[in-house]
Amino acid sequence: MLIVVRHGRTEANASGLLLGRNDPGLDELGRLQAGTLAAAVAGSRRVVCSPLRRTRETAAAIGLPVEVDERWIELDYGALDGVPMSEVPADLWSRWTSDLTFAPEDGESIAALGERVRAACEDLAEEAATHDVVVVTHVSPVKAAVAWALGVGDEVAWRMFVAPASITRLSTSGPRRSLHGFNQITHLT
């Protein structure tokens, strides 16, 4: 099973800011969330994460050696990194959510993120068919991994909500990949 985990909460997440390549650590709640993940992913053999601090802190709480893979880094929001979502101009938001190749100034497109995440998923698929592999990443790569598992386009990204410290389970065994759980948060209660 490929177990894709979104990192625990940060102050920027709690404040509704776009958080791409900015690199804050977890806030107090985020550290508590990370601590609850270990039991939820017990028995996993491998942990991979994005290079950003919030994912490394979350991954470390699992208690296994952590491998960093740059392909799992968050979408680069460019000039919009750190901007409140409510302050993104409506015309820009409309273009961004309707054109997969659009990238904010100095940022990255959803299509480019999808390509790198699909490649990262493919590299883990064979191992995940026989052993649980945990990937600690960010909201946009979680969505791209789901699109990869379902064999659908990246346009579905704008129709998903991924909570902090949530777990998504993707099966890579059997005749085709499948989604076994999405945005699971029961371990947090």
Backbone as a chain_set.jsonl record, in Angstrom:
{"seq": "MLIVVRHGRTEANASGLLLGRNDPGLDELGRLQAGTLAAAVAGSRRVVCSPLRRTRETAAAIGLPVEVDERWIELDYGALDGVPMSEVPADLWSRWTSDLTFAPEDGESIAALGERVRAACEDLAEEAATHDVVVVTHVSPVKAAVAWALGVGDEVAWRMFVAPASITRLSTSGPRRSLHGFNQITHLT", "coords": {"N": [[0.847, -1.177, 0.0], [0.552, 2.198, -0.808], [0.915, 4.769, 1.251], [-0.141, 7.868, 1.603], [0.529, 10.802, 3.169], [-0.565, 13.901, 4.404], [1.294, 16.575, 5.737], [1.404, 17.672, 9.222], [-0.387, 20.414, 10.794], [0.49, 23.867, 10.244], [1.213, 27.241, 11.356], [0.746, 28.93, 9.197], [-1.01, 27.381, 7.613], [-3.216, 27.315, 9.353], [-3.894, 29.959, 9.274], [-4.917, 30.343, 6.768], [-3.25, 30.819, 4.587], [-1.638, 30.618, 1.38], [0.59, 28.083, 1.082], [3.398, 27.176, -0.148], [6.453, 26.794, -1.124], [7.527, 28.17, 0.987], [8.937, 27.718, 4.241], [7.931, 26.905, 6.962], [7.875, 25.41, 10.279], [5.999, 22.846, 12.013], [3.07, 23.793, 13.873], [1.912, 23.886, 17.324], [-0.421, 22.227, 17.421], [0.001, 20.837, 15.035], [2.31, 19.357, 15.671], [1.233, 17.627, 17.581], [-0.604, 16.276, 15.936], [1.174, 14.992, 14.176], [2.349, 13.231, 15.952], [0.275, 11.403, 16.375], [0.167, 9.997, 14.048], [1.977, 7.879, 13.903], [0.942, 5.471, 15.07], [-1.164, 5.05, 13.325], [0.04, 4.351, 10.951], [1.505, 2.159, 11.548], [3.666, -0.626, 11.133], [4.578, -0.074, 8.647], [7.18, -0.096, 6.16], [8.871, 1.727, 5.034], [9.686, 5.216, 4.848], [9.161, 8.129, 3.119], [9.735, 11.534, 2.25], [8.919, 14.979, 1.477], [11.331, 17.659, 1.019], [10.806, 19.814, 2.69], [10.521, 21.48, 5.876], [8.138, 21.093, 7.44], [7.148, 18.655, 6.532], [9.287, 16.954, 7.029], [9.417, 17.072, 9.835], [6.938, 15.925, 10.467], [7.252, 13.367, 9.317], [9.408, 12.369, 10.822], [8.222, 11.828, 13.251], [7.062, 9.376, 12.891], [8.926, 7.44, 13.347], [10.68, 5.844, 11.874], [13.571, 5.463, 9.694], [14.012, 8.281, 7.542], [13.628, 9.128, 4.176], [14.418, 11.656, 1.88], [12.737, 13.002, -0.874], [12.783, 15.072, -3.496], [10.758, 15.324, -5.38], [8.348, 15.202, -4.096], [7.795, 17.668, -3.048], [5.873, 20.631, -2.236], [3.552, 22.339, -4.444], [4.852, 25.035, -6.273], [4.017, 28.13, -5.464], [5.023, 30.511, -6.244], [5.007, 33.988, -6.638], [2.71, 34.117, -5.156], [3.055, 32.721, -2.835], [2.5, 32.481, 0.572], [0.46, 34.314, 0.565], [-2.806, 35.258, 1.612], [-5.471, 33.065, 0.817], [-7.901, 34.25, 0.342], [-7.204, 36.677, -0.753], [-6.349, 36.307, -3.321], [-6.755, 37.442, -6.55], [-9.937, 37.265, -8.213], [-10.061, 36.815, -11.026], [-7.527, 35.771, -11.546], [-7.599, 33.459, -9.951], [-9.658, 32.082, -11.256], [-8.484, 31.62, -13.785], [-6.3, 30.044, -13.018], [-7.538, 27.764, -11.929], [-8.771, 26.713, -14.119], [-6.97, 26.206, -16.142], [-4.621, 23.927, -16.591], [-1.964, 24.27, -17.268], [-1.267, 26.761, -16.465], [0.776, 28.88, -14.528], [1.404, 30.623, -11.529], [3.089, 33.823, -11.245], [6.525, 33.276, -11.319], [6.076, 30.714, -10.418], [4.761, 27.325, -10.391], [3.058, 25.052, -12.547], [-0.011, 23.148, -12.243], [0.02, 20.98, -13.958], [2.79, 20.483, -14.302], [3.51, 19.789, -11.681], [1.938, 17.478, -11.448], [3.224, 15.749, -13.276], [5.763, 15.279, -12.065], [5.001, 14.119, -9.631], [3.586, 11.836, -10.453], [5.713, 10.387, -11.578], [7.225, 9.927, -9.261], [5.414, 8.331, -7.843], [5.254, 6.083, -9.546], [7.842, 5.105, -9.216], [7.699, 4.074, -6.659], [5.692, 2.199, -6.732], [5.995, -0.641, -7.246], [7.304, -1.621, -4.927], [5.415, -0.821, -3.03], [3.366, -2.531, -3.609], [3.789, -4.818, -2.185], [4.627, -4.109, 0.366], [3.932, -1.735, 2.952], [4.423, 1.621, 2.172], [5.162, 4.775, 3.291], [4.487, 8.084, 2.403], [5.22, 11.304, 3.187], [3.883, 14.339, 2.585], [2.494, 17.143, 0.844], [-0.516, 19.128, 0.324], [-1.097, 19.496, -2.521], [0.578, 17.537, -3.886], [-0.576, 15.214, -2.722], [-3.117, 15.214, -3.896], [-2.354, 14.93, -6.592], [-1.227, 12.373, -6.497], [-3.486, 10.84, -5.956], [-4.916, 11.284, -8.346], [-3.147, 9.982, -10.088], [-3.393, 7.316, -9.133], [-6.046, 6.781, -9.72], [-6.052, 7.026, -12.412], [-6.796, 9.333, -13.768], [-7.088, 12.754, -15.02], [-5.178, 15.71, -14.075], [-6.954, 17.734, -13.523], [-8.786, 17.083, -11.578], [-7.735, 17.877, -9.195], [-8.61, 20.336, -8.204], [-11.004, 19.704, -7.116], [-10.836, 18.402, -4.757], [-10.44, 18.094, -1.211], [-7.947, 18.192, 1.187], [-7.099, 17.422, 4.349], [-4.937, 18.674, 6.991], [-2.486, 16.408, 8.226], [-3.872, 14.203, 7.326], [-4.636, 10.927, 5.969], [-4.142, 9.102, 3.027], [-4.814, 6.235, 1.195], [-3.394, 4.219, -1.224], [-3.681, 1.562, -3.347], [-1.369, -0.497, -4.969], [-1.263, -3.025, -5.843], [-2.532, -5.971, -7.492], [-4.718, -6.069, -10.432], [-4.993, -3.392, -11.22], [-4.239, -0.032, -10.144], [-5.716, 1.402, -7.177], [-7.925, 3.422, -5.169], [-8.021, 3.279, -1.753], [-8.596, 4.641, 0.53], [-9.336, 7.955, 1.422], [-8.277, 11.107, 2.55], [-8.396, 10.49, 5.275], [-9.05, 10.966, 8.68], [-9.597, 9.92, 11.138], [-7.737, 8.957, 12.967], [-6.928, 11.196, 14.276], [-8.749, 11.879, 16.195]], "CA": [[0.0, 0.0, 0.0], [1.204, 3.502, -0.792], [0.196, 5.564, 2.241], [0.252, 9.249, 1.339], [0.131, 11.575, 4.339], [-0.29, 15.336, 4.401], [1.971, 17.01, 6.962], [0.607, 18.299, 10.263], [-0.727, 21.832, 10.613], [1.416, 24.966, 10.519], [0.496, 28.498, 11.58], [0.303, 29.436, 7.888], [-2.222, 26.632, 7.255], [-4.297, 27.768, 10.233], [-4.238, 31.338, 8.899], [-5.494, 30.375, 5.427], [-2.278, 31.317, 3.618], [-1.088, 29.683, 0.413], [1.866, 27.649, 1.63], [4.097, 26.348, -1.116], [7.858, 26.533, -0.821], [7.906, 28.735, 2.288], [9.363, 26.542, 4.999], [7.715, 26.927, 8.412], [7.706, 24.138, 10.954], [4.661, 22.554, 12.534], [2.662, 24.494, 15.088], [1.683, 22.952, 18.437], [-1.39, 21.211, 16.991], [0.658, 20.025, 14.013], [3.182, 18.383, 16.337], [0.348, 16.601, 18.157], [-1.111, 15.474, 14.817], [2.268, 14.133, 13.708], [2.519, 12.175, 16.94], [-0.776, 10.388, 16.25], [0.321, 9.262, 12.796], [2.795, 6.675, 14.049], [0.078, 4.301, 15.27], [-2.022, 4.867, 12.144], [0.822, 3.767, 9.856], [2.361, 1.12, 12.134], [3.924, -1.754, 10.248], [5.158, 0.394, 7.386], [8.585, -0.465, 6.031], [9.688, 2.807, 4.473], [9.1, 6.555, 4.918], [9.717, 9.09, 2.164], [9.058, 12.817, 2.442], [9.354, 16.215, 0.831], [12.446, 18.254, 1.749], [10.421, 20.939, 3.534], [10.573, 21.231, 7.32], [6.879, 20.591, 7.991], [7.019, 17.228, 6.216], [10.35, 16.229, 7.729], [9.002, 16.952, 11.232], [5.846, 14.945, 10.519], [7.813, 12.05, 9.014], [10.265, 11.938, 11.932], [7.369, 11.326, 14.334], [6.677, 7.989, 12.593], [9.906, 6.614, 14.042], [11.511, 5.067, 10.954], [14.468, 6.332, 8.925], [13.272, 9.093, 6.569], [14.312, 9.456, 2.92], [13.874, 12.859, 1.26], [12.598, 12.956, -2.33], [12.399, 16.418, -3.945], [9.547, 15.29, -6.214], [7.165, 15.291, -3.24], [7.68, 19.031, -2.526], [4.601, 21.29, -2.547], [3.433, 23.203, -5.615], [5.506, 26.337, -6.114], [3.041, 29.2, -5.68], [5.734, 31.682, -6.728], [4.696, 35.271, -6.006], [1.53, 33.963, -4.29], [3.399, 31.99, -1.614], [2.294, 33.271, 1.78], [-0.674, 35.22, 0.379], [-4.079, 34.654, 2.017], [-6.271, 32.601, -0.329], [-8.976, 35.222, 0.125], [-6.677, 37.847, -1.456], [-6.005, 35.975, -4.709], [-7.782, 38.044, -7.401], [-10.894, 36.305, -8.773], [-9.709, 36.454, -12.401], [-6.355, 34.908, -11.464], [-8.072, 32.179, -9.423], [-10.421, 31.439, -12.329], [-7.548, 31.121, -14.796], [-5.497, 28.999, -12.399], [-8.33, 26.548, -11.729], [-9.309, 26.207, -15.386], [-5.873, 25.95, -17.072], [-3.62, 23.118, -15.888], [-0.611, 24.707, -17.614], [-1.038, 28.09, -15.903], [1.587, 28.963, -13.314], [1.515, 31.981, -11.002], [4.393, 34.437, -11.486], [7.649, 32.576, -10.689], [5.578, 29.492, -9.797], [4.698, 26.046, -11.089], [1.702, 24.666, -12.958], [-0.551, 21.872, -11.752], [0.477, 19.944, -14.889], [4.191, 20.154, -13.993], [3.487, 19.054, -10.417], [1.396, 16.151, -11.733], [4.246, 14.928, -13.931], [6.8, 14.835, -11.127], [4.418, 13.229, -8.623], [3.322, 10.545, -11.109], [7.0, 9.68, -11.679], [7.567, 9.472, -7.902], [4.508, 7.213, -7.539], [5.686, 4.926, -10.334], [9.063, 4.564, -8.618], [7.369, 3.379, -5.405], [4.556, 1.295, -6.939], [6.333, -2.067, -7.112], [7.54, -1.902, -3.516], [4.154, -0.629, -2.298], [2.48, -3.657, -3.897], [4.023, -5.883, -1.209], [4.923, -3.537, 1.683], [3.44, -0.372, 3.126], [5.382, 2.715, 2.018], [4.547, 6.038, 3.686], [5.024, 9.305, 1.827], [4.722, 12.49, 3.883], [3.974, 15.374, 1.567], [1.681, 18.352, 0.952], [-1.863, 19.004, -0.231], [-1.141, 19.313, -3.984], [1.063, 16.206, -4.266], [-1.562, 14.186, -2.352], [-4.136, 15.218, -4.951], [-1.753, 14.371, -7.808], [-1.081, 10.926, -6.296], [-4.832, 10.265, -6.13], [-5.196, 11.299, -9.786], [-2.329, 8.902, -10.653], [-3.975, 6.017, -8.77], [-7.334, 6.617, -10.404], [-5.863, 7.105, -13.863], [-7.54, 10.496, -14.282], [-6.277, 13.94, -15.238], [-4.877, 16.587, -12.95], [-8.043, 18.693, -13.279], [-9.524, 16.703, -10.368], [-7.089, 18.476, -8.019], [-9.402, 21.455, -7.685], [-12.255, 19.173, -6.573], [-10.512, 17.611, -3.568], [-9.974, 18.751, 0.002], [-7.03, 17.325, 1.919], [-6.879, 18.001, 5.681], [-3.624, 18.444, 7.591], [-2.254, 15.124, 8.905], [-4.782, 13.168, 6.826], [-4.021, 9.758, 5.339], [-4.749, 8.589, 1.806], [-4.238, 4.917, 0.923], [-3.451, 3.865, -2.642], [-3.209, 0.201, -3.583], [-0.665, -0.688, -6.236], [-1.257, -4.455, -6.152], [-3.706, -6.398, -8.267], [-4.681, -5.748, -11.86], [-4.884, -1.944, -11.445], [-4.151, 0.794, -8.935], [-7.033, 1.8, -6.682], [-8.014, 4.266, -3.99], [-8.594, 2.525, -0.638], [-9.013, 5.576, 1.57], [-8.968, 9.32, 1.074], [-8.458, 12.183, 3.535], [-8.788, 9.864, 6.538], [-8.599, 11.739, 9.846], [-10.084, 9.303, 12.364], [-6.629, 8.803, 13.907], [-6.707, 12.476, 14.943], [-9.766, 12.128, 17.228]], "C": [[0.891, 1.238, 0.0], [0.348, 4.389, 0.105], [0.699, 6.995, 2.13], [-0.349, 10.133, 2.426], [0.411, 13.05, 4.09], [0.338, 15.694, 5.75], [0.987, 17.594, 7.969], [0.477, 19.805, 10.035], [0.439, 22.764, 10.951], [0.582, 26.206, 10.821], [-0.029, 29.061, 10.267], [-0.957, 28.709, 7.422], [-3.407, 27.142, 8.057], [-4.781, 29.163, 9.873], [-4.815, 31.45, 7.497], [-4.557, 30.927, 4.367], [-1.926, 30.228, 2.608], [0.319, 29.337, 0.89], [2.507, 26.665, 0.668], [5.494, 26.025, -0.649], [8.345, 27.275, 0.425], [8.089, 27.563, 3.239], [9.16, 26.643, 6.518], [7.649, 25.499, 8.968], [6.259, 23.955, 11.388], [4.351, 23.464, 13.713], [2.37, 23.439, 16.166], [0.697, 21.849, 18.053], [-0.768, 20.287, 15.951], [1.591, 18.985, 14.605], [2.367, 17.271, 16.998], [-0.195, 15.681, 17.066], [-0.052, 14.499, 14.321], [2.475, 12.961, 14.668], [1.481, 11.072, 16.839], [-0.627, 9.537, 14.989], [1.052, 7.93, 12.962], [1.939, 5.415, 14.208], [-0.748, 4.008, 14.028], [-1.278, 4.227, 10.97], [1.789, 2.694, 10.367], [2.49, -0.057, 11.172], [4.494, -1.355, 8.906], [6.648, 0.087, 7.365], [9.473, 0.703, 5.636], [8.935, 4.122, 4.602], [9.891, 7.474, 3.997], [9.017, 10.414, 2.421], [9.645, 13.897, 1.554], [10.528, 16.792, 1.622], [12.053, 19.373, 2.718], [10.26, 20.529, 4.993], [9.298, 20.606, 7.864], [6.663, 19.11, 7.683], [8.091, 16.413, 6.928], [10.003, 16.048, 9.205], [7.896, 15.912, 11.389], [6.386, 13.536, 10.301], [8.65, 11.518, 10.167], [9.447, 11.338, 13.07], [6.962, 9.865, 14.115], [7.686, 7.008, 13.194], [10.728, 5.688, 13.182], [12.505, 6.007, 10.279], [13.664, 7.033, 7.812], [14.158, 9.393, 5.359], [13.634, 10.694, 2.324], [13.864, 12.677, -0.255], [12.013, 14.297, -2.767], [11.095, 16.422, -4.742], [8.268, 15.417, -5.405], [6.984, 16.685, -2.63], [6.349, 19.654, -2.982], [4.694, 22.076, -3.853], [4.113, 24.528, -5.32], [4.488, 27.417, -6.482], [3.705, 30.493, -6.146], [5.391, 32.925, -5.93], [3.502, 35.175, -5.054], [1.836, 33.213, -2.988], [3.275, 32.92, -0.411], [1.143, 34.25, 1.705], [-1.942, 34.529, 0.901], [-4.887, 34.241, 0.778], [-7.36, 33.6, -0.673], [-8.511, 36.458, -0.641], [-6.215, 37.548, -2.874], [-7.108, 36.555, -5.593], [-8.647, 36.983, -8.104], [-10.516, 35.884, -10.19], [-8.481, 35.543, -12.444], [-6.757, 33.516, -10.986], [-8.82, 31.399, -10.503], [-9.488, 30.853, -13.388], [-6.759, 29.926, -14.256], [-6.27, 27.687, -12.305], [-8.919, 25.993, -13.025], [-8.231, 25.838, -16.401], [-4.756, 25.223, -16.335], [-2.19, 23.556, -16.168], [-0.288, 26.1, -17.067], [-0.187, 27.984, -14.639], [1.579, 30.406, -12.83], [2.923, 32.532, -11.295], [5.47, 33.745, -10.646], [7.23, 31.259, -10.035], [5.562, 28.308, -10.741], [3.254, 25.729, -11.448], [1.293, 23.354, -12.299], [-0.072, 20.728, -12.649], [1.915, 19.521, -14.585], [4.274, 19.374, -12.684], [2.995, 17.632, -10.659], [2.42, 15.23, -12.366], [5.265, 14.403, -12.933], [6.246, 13.884, -10.066], [4.088, 11.867, -9.236], [4.614, 9.727, -11.229], [7.422, 9.131, -10.305], [6.695, 8.283, -7.501], [4.937, 5.946, -8.273], [6.919, 4.277, -9.72], [8.798, 3.784, -7.336], [6.343, 2.252, -5.59], [4.888, -0.174, -6.713], [6.553, -2.436, -5.651], [6.241, -1.816, -2.718], [3.147, -1.741, -2.58], [2.631, -4.776, -2.867], [4.276, -5.383, 0.208], [4.363, -2.124, 1.757], [4.594, 0.623, 3.055], [4.636, 4.003, 2.349], [5.267, 7.178, 2.978], [4.389, 10.466, 2.58], [4.973, 13.68, 2.97], [2.988, 16.5, 1.871], [0.354, 18.146, 0.215], [-1.858, 18.732, -1.743], [-0.552, 17.985, -4.433], [0.125, 15.069, -3.842], [-2.61, 14.079, -3.455], [-3.6, 14.603, -6.24], [-1.576, 12.863, -7.692], [-2.428, 10.219, -6.446], [-5.183, 10.206, -7.613], [-4.418, 10.176, -10.482], [-2.98, 7.549, -10.379], [-5.268, 5.743, -9.526], [-7.213, 6.654, -11.925], [-6.654, 8.233, -14.492], [-6.595, 11.681, -14.397], [-6.138, 14.806, -13.997], [-5.984, 17.591, -12.64], [-8.862, 18.331, -12.036], [-8.95, 17.349, -9.116], [-7.943, 19.567, -7.39], [-10.722, 21.001, -7.081], [-12.04, 18.309, -5.336], [-10.113, 18.527, -2.418], [-9.125, 17.754, 0.768], [-6.678, 18.009, 3.241], [-5.441, 17.782, 6.141], [-3.596, 17.116, 8.351], [-3.233, 14.033, 8.481], [-3.996, 12.081, 6.099], [-4.844, 9.353, 4.125], [-4.039, 7.278, 1.468], [-4.496, 4.527, -0.531], [-2.879, 2.462, -2.818], [-2.538, 0.132, -4.95], [-0.582, -2.17, -6.602], [-2.52, -4.799, -6.931], [-3.626, -5.91, -9.7], [-4.58, -4.253, -12.162], [-4.806, -1.218, -10.111], [-5.556, 1.187, -8.497], [-6.914, 2.632, -5.409], [-8.708, 3.488, -2.881], [-9.032, 3.402, 0.515], [-8.515, 6.955, 1.216], [-9.253, 10.275, 2.239], [-8.934, 11.633, 4.886], [-8.197, 10.642, 7.713], [-9.042, 11.124, 11.17], [-8.982, 9.109, 13.404], [-6.373, 10.081, 14.709], [-7.697, 12.728, 16.085], [-9.541, 11.26, 18.437]], "O": [[1.875, 1.301, 0.737], [-0.79, 4.72, -0.23], [1.828, 7.298, 2.517], [-1.567, 10.207, 2.585], [1.49, 13.412, 3.622], [-0.061, 15.159, 6.785], [-0.13, 17.966, 7.61], [1.155, 20.38, 9.184], [1.256, 22.478, 11.827], [-0.622, 26.22, 10.568], [-1.129, 29.612, 10.224], [-1.874, 29.338, 6.893], [-4.482, 27.375, 7.504], [-5.932, 29.515, 10.13], [-5.171, 32.549, 7.07], [-5.015, 31.449, 3.351], [-1.919, 29.045, 2.948], [1.145, 30.23, 1.078], [2.196, 25.474, 0.674], [5.701, 25.094, 0.128], [9.465, 27.037, 0.877], [7.461, 26.52, 3.061], [10.115, 26.485, 7.278], [7.406, 24.534, 8.244], [5.41, 24.814, 11.149], [5.247, 23.859, 14.459], [2.561, 22.244, 15.939], [0.943, 20.674, 18.324], [-0.993, 19.077, 15.987], [1.664, 17.86, 14.111], [2.767, 16.107, 16.975], [-0.245, 14.463, 17.238], [-0.339, 13.328, 14.076], [2.743, 11.838, 14.24], [1.766, 9.924, 17.179], [-1.234, 8.472, 14.884], [0.776, 6.97, 12.244], [2.191, 4.406, 13.549], [-1.006, 2.846, 13.713], [-1.901, 3.628, 10.093], [2.769, 2.364, 9.699], [1.535, -0.427, 10.488], [4.858, -2.218, 8.106], [7.297, 0.018, 8.409], [10.681, 0.68, 5.871], [7.71, 4.16, 4.486], [11.114, 7.579, 4.087], [7.837, 10.432, 2.771], [10.716, 13.743, 0.967], [10.703, 16.444, 2.789], [12.893, 19.833, 3.491], [9.911, 19.39, 5.303], [9.365, 19.68, 8.671], [6.062, 18.391, 8.482], [7.826, 15.299, 7.379], [10.264, 14.987, 9.772], [7.912, 15.116, 12.327], [6.016, 12.611, 11.025], [8.601, 10.323, 10.458], [9.918, 10.445, 13.775], [6.558, 9.192, 15.063], [7.333, 5.872, 13.512], [11.417, 4.816, 13.712], [12.307, 7.221, 10.289], [12.757, 6.444, 7.224], [15.29, 9.853, 5.504], [12.406, 10.762, 2.272], [14.857, 12.252, -0.846], [10.87, 14.614, -2.438], [10.398, 17.437, -4.771], [7.211, 15.708, -5.964], [6.111, 16.871, -1.782], [5.778, 19.245, -3.993], [5.783, 22.431, -4.303], [3.962, 25.078, -4.229], [4.144, 27.595, -7.651], [3.013, 31.474, -6.416], [5.47, 32.927, -4.702], [3.305, 36.066, -4.228], [0.962, 33.088, -2.131], [3.865, 34.0, -0.378], [0.868, 34.953, 2.677], [-2.133, 33.337, 0.659], [-4.967, 34.993, -0.193], [-7.703, 33.777, -1.842], [-9.345, 37.217, -1.134], [-5.735, 38.446, -3.565], [-8.276, 36.209, -5.419], [-8.147, 35.942, -8.531], [-10.639, 34.707, -10.527], [-8.403, 34.645, -13.283], [-6.313, 32.512, -11.542], [-8.632, 30.19, -10.642], [-9.681, 29.722, -13.834], [-6.575, 28.926, -14.95], [-5.719, 26.619, -12.572], [-9.506, 24.911, -13.021], [-8.537, 25.219, -17.42], [-4.03, 25.827, -15.546], [-1.289, 23.246, -15.389], [0.844, 26.565, -17.194], [-0.406, 27.114, -13.796], [1.733, 31.324, -13.635], [3.842, 31.759, -11.564], [5.347, 33.639, -9.426], [7.952, 30.739, -9.184], [6.259, 28.291, -11.756], [2.334, 26.103, -10.721], [2.131, 22.565, -11.861], [0.211, 19.633, -12.162], [2.226, 18.33, -14.607], [5.027, 18.405, -12.586], [3.572, 16.68, -10.133], [2.48, 14.048, -12.027], [5.598, 13.218, -12.947], [6.933, 12.952, -9.648], [4.295, 10.841, -8.588], [4.607, 8.516, -11.007], [7.915, 8.008, -10.206], [7.184, 7.334, -6.888], [4.977, 4.865, -7.686], [7.038, 3.052, -9.702], [9.592, 2.92, -6.965], [6.155, 1.438, -4.686], [4.128, -0.88, -6.05], [6.044, -3.455, -5.186], [5.993, -2.639, -1.836], [2.164, -1.874, -1.85], [1.721, -5.587, -2.689], [4.152, -6.154, 1.16], [4.322, -1.406, 0.758], [5.593, 0.5, 3.763], [3.596, 4.29, 1.756], [6.497, 7.233, 2.954], [3.165, 10.598, 2.609], [6.113, 13.991, 2.625], [2.688, 16.77, 3.033], [0.14, 17.12, -0.431], [-2.551, 17.822, -2.199], [-1.138, 17.342, -5.303], [0.041, 14.058, -4.539], [-2.947, 12.98, -3.895], [-4.302, 13.842, -6.906], [-1.754, 12.144, -8.675], [-2.498, 9.123, -7.003], [-5.693, 9.191, -8.088], [-4.954, 9.497, -11.358], [-3.106, 6.727, -11.286], [-5.543, 4.61, -9.921], [-8.168, 6.346, -12.638], [-7.131, 8.109, -15.62], [-5.454, 11.63, -13.938], [-6.869, 14.658, -13.017], [-5.951, 18.236, -11.592], [-9.562, 19.186, -11.494], [-9.611, 17.369, -8.077], [-7.985, 19.697, -6.167], [-11.486, 21.827, -6.583], [-12.936, 17.577, -4.914], [-9.529, 19.591, -2.623], [-9.53, 16.61, 0.976], [-6.033, 19.058, 3.247], [-4.796, 16.818, 5.729], [-4.557, 16.752, 9.028], [-3.407, 13.045, 9.195], [-2.858, 12.284, 5.676], [-6.071, 9.273, 4.182], [-2.81, 7.218, 1.457], [-5.633, 4.506, -1.003], [-1.724, 2.209, -2.476], [-3.061, 0.63, -5.947], [0.094, -2.532, -7.565], [-3.454, -4.002, -7.009], [-2.594, -5.399, -10.134], [-4.131, -3.876, -13.245], [-5.252, -1.728, -9.083], [-6.469, 1.294, -9.316], [-5.926, 2.548, -4.679], [-9.857, 3.078, -3.041], [-9.769, 2.949, 1.392], [-7.383, 7.108, 0.755], [-10.332, 10.248, 2.832], [-9.771, 12.241, 5.553], [-7.003, 10.939, 7.74], [-8.88, 11.746, 12.22], [-9.264, 9.097, 14.602], [-5.67, 10.044, 15.719], [-7.523, 13.669, 16.859], [-10.301, 11.337, 19.402]]}, "num_chains": 1, "name": "protein.A"}
